[in-house]
């Protein structure tokens, strides 16, 4: 795409055993959806309700993109083209932030994975799968309208229609294999993002409550064996 990504790692090594162990017990919930599908709002609300640690990949990348460094410029250039930052860097950013959290019950990881390599690389690096993957289903036109409204508020530099459409095209192309992968693992849960935010939140809570119950049952079972 004409962008120099040499300063960003394309892959990364598995975590050391003691670091992997730190991420085995907490519940991990991935939240994915197209730009404007509502995952940021729901991620914030869910993290507050359940007292989970919220990791928003997009926010972390935007923060890095503001830094006056070569890496920051590279990330900024990639994002302004609506393209994807290399998976290795994403995994480093994600795991570094997860490992900073102390004594957490769980994680909501918003905006990850964006493509199948990220999904598989997470399992290689961390040594486990997420407990569940929530997908926010939303029509293209709804997402575009939401993002154009957001652009009028000046929240994001990449909220311009040309970039938005490219981001959506990238999302649809790369996420289909991700959906198939997690369907095969029986981990995918679809929630209609077109509905009112409170309705979407209630449905998300139902999914999370089931995950928490299942995790508690597994813990009890292990303690008895």
Secondary structure, DSSP 8 states (H G I E B T S, - for coil): -----TTS-S------HHHHHHTTSSEEEEEEE-TTSSHHHHHHHHHHHHT-EEEEHHHHHHHHHTSSSHHHHHHHHHHHTT----HHHHHHHHHHHHHH--S-SEEEEET--SSHHHHHHHHHHHSS--SEEEEEE--HHHHHHHHHHHHHTT--TT-SHHHHHHHHHHHHHHHHHHHHHHHHTT-EEEEETTS-HHHHHHHHHHHHHHHHHHHHHHHHHHHH-
